[in-house]
């Protein structure tokens, strides 16, 4: 099944107090069984000044995403293909022109984050870094393993990552169950320096 990336336009992200990336993630999760062309966009009620349209219909199982300062949208996935994408809107018309596969066959590479030109990707049990990624989108570098000491449980093992205002990378560690007694490192929020040191 394909899933389209939805693009909200004419939005001031700082007004109305709306976390649109969270809203987008919820919407993407809800419609993963639909083809992009079948999405009932006309049924979605949006506040005045908002509009919604398909950004790309060529990014299967899109999950987490991060937009670079240069306008490249990086997208992680959680399916068996293990792909991470870079999506370009070269002419600025709010429709994807190019979809590039940065890597594939990764272990549920859901989380993506950017820092100092490097792309960070969170697999289930490790964090990878693709250095100077936008300088080599069509020929991505081999990833550097930043940290590889997370549990390998798939159940609740996918990770959403972001850099905090302290410059540290924040990574959750889900419990491998729905109802159970757990101990560290499960059910925790971890953080580390960008090079993987000072993990806590």
C-alpha positions in Angstrom: 0.0 0.0 0.0 1.1 3.5 -0.7 0.7 6.4 1.7 0.8 10.1 0.6 2.6 12.7 2.6 0.2 15.4 3.5 1.2 19.0 3.2 -0.5 21.8 5.2 -0.1 25.1 3.5 -0.8 28.7 4.4 0.0 28.1 8.0 1.7 30.1 10.6 3.2 27.4 12.8 3.6 29.6 15.8 0.0 30.8 15.9 -3.1 28.8 17.0 -0.9 26.7 19.2 -1.1 23.7 16.9 1.7 21.1 16.7 1.2 20.3 13.1 3.9 17.6 12.8 2.1 15.7 15.6 -1.2 16.2 13.8 0.4 15.0 10.6 1.8 11.9 12.2 -1.5 11.0 13.7 -3.2 11.5 10.3 -0.6 9.4 8.5 -0.9 6.6 11.0 -4.7 6.6 10.6 -4.6 6.3 6.8 -1.8 3.9 6.1 -4.2 1.4 4.6 -5.4 3.8 1.9 -3.9 4.7 -1.4 -2.9 8.3 -1.5 -5.4 9.0 -4.3 -8.2 7.6 -2.1 -7.6 9.9 0.9 -10.8 11.9 1.6 -9.0 15.2 2.0 -12.3 17.1 1.3 -13.8 15.6 4.4 -11.1 17.0 6.7 -12.3 20.2 8.5 -9.5 22.7 8.9 -9.4 26.1 10.6 -9.7 29.2 8.5 -6.5 29.9 6.5 -5.5 26.2 6.4 -5.4 23.9 3.4 -4.4 20.3 2.9 -3.1 18.4 -0.2 -0.9 15.5 -1.1 2.8 16.3 -1.0 4.0 12.9 -2.3 2.4 9.6 -3.0 5.7 7.8 -3.4 6.8 7.4 0.2 5.4 4.0 1.4 4.9 3.7 5.2 6.1 7.2 6.1 6.4 7.8 9.8 8.7 10.3 11.5 10.0 13.3 9.5 12.2 16.3 9.8 12.6 19.3 7.5 16.1 20.7 7.0 16.8 24.4 6.8 17.5 23.9 3.1 14.0 22.4 2.5 14.8 18.7 2.3 12.2 16.6 4.0 13.8 13.4 5.6 11.3 10.6 6.4 11.8 7.4 8.4 9.7 4.3 8.1 8.6 1.4 10.3 7.9 -1.3 7.8 9.9 -4.3 6.6 11.7 -2.4 3.8 13.7 -0.4 6.4 13.9 2.7 4.2 14.8 6.3 4.9 13.9 8.9 2.3 14.9 12.4 1.3 12.1 14.3 -0.5 12.8 17.4 -2.5 10.5 20.2 -3.7 12.9 21.8 -6.2 10.5 24.4 -7.6 8.8 25.4 -4.3 5.2 24.5 -5.4 4.5 22.4 -2.3 4.6 19.1 -4.3 7.5 16.7 -4.2 9.6 16.6 -7.3 12.2 14.0 -6.2 12.1 11.1 -3.7 15.5 9.6 -2.9 16.1 6.5 -0.8 18.9 7.3 1.6 19.2 3.7 3.0 17.2 0.5 3.1 17.1 -2.8 4.9 17.5 -1.0 8.2 15.7 -2.3 11.4 12.5 -0.1 11.7 14.3 3.2 11.0 11.4 5.3 12.4 13.2 8.2 14.0 15.0 10.9 12.1 16.8 14.1 13.4 19.2 16.7 12.0 22.2 18.4 13.6 25.0 20.4 12.1 24.3 19.0 8.6 24.2 15.4 9.7 21.2 13.1 9.5 20.5 10.9 12.6 18.4 7.8 12.1 17.1 5.6 15.0 16.8 1.9 14.4 15.3 -0.3 17.1 18.6 -1.0 18.8 21.0 1.7 17.6 21.5 5.3 16.3 23.2 6.0 13.0 24.6 9.2 11.6 24.9 10.1 7.9 27.4 12.9 7.8 26.9 16.0 5.6 23.8 14.3 4.2 22.6 17.1 1.9 26.0 17.3 0.1 25.6 13.6 -1.0 21.8 12.8 -1.3 22.2 10.8 -4.5 25.3 8.9 -3.1 24.8 8.8 0.7 27.8 8.0 2.9 28.1 4.9 4.9 26.5 5.6 8.3 28.5 6.0 11.4 27.2 4.0 14.4 26.7 6.6 17.1 25.2 4.2 19.7 24.2 0.6 19.6 23.3 -0.5 23.1 19.5 -0.2 23.0 17.4 -3.4 23.4 16.5 -5.1 20.2 12.8 -5.9 21.1 10.5 -4.9 18.2 7.4 -4.5 20.4 7.3 -0.8 21.1 10.9 -0.7 20.1 10.7 1.9 17.3 12.1 5.3 18.3 11.1 8.9 17.8 14.2 11.1 18.2 14.9 14.8 18.5 17.7 17.1 19.6 16.9 19.2 22.6 17.8 22.9 23.3 20.8 21.5 25.3 22.2 20.0 22.1 21.6 16.4 23.3 19.8 13.7 21.4 16.7 12.4 23.2 15.7 8.8 22.5 12.8 6.9 24.1 13.0 3.2 25.0 9.6 1.6 25.0 8.5 -1.3 27.1 8.5 -4.7 25.2 4.9 -5.4 26.4 1.6 -3.7 27.0 1.1 -4.6 30.7 4.1 -5.9 32.6 6.6 -5.1 35.3 9.7 -3.5 33.6 13.1 -2.4 34.6 15.8 -0.2 33.1 16.5 0.5 30.3 12.8 0.0 29.4 10.1 2.6 29.8 12.7 5.4 29.8 13.8 8.5 28.0 17.5 8.5 27.3 19.8 11.3 26.0 23.3 11.5 24.7 25.8 13.8 23.1 25.7 13.9 19.3 28.7 11.6 19.2 27.0 9.0 21.4 29.0 9.8 24.5 27.6 10.8 27.9 24.6 8.5 27.5 22.2 8.6 30.4 
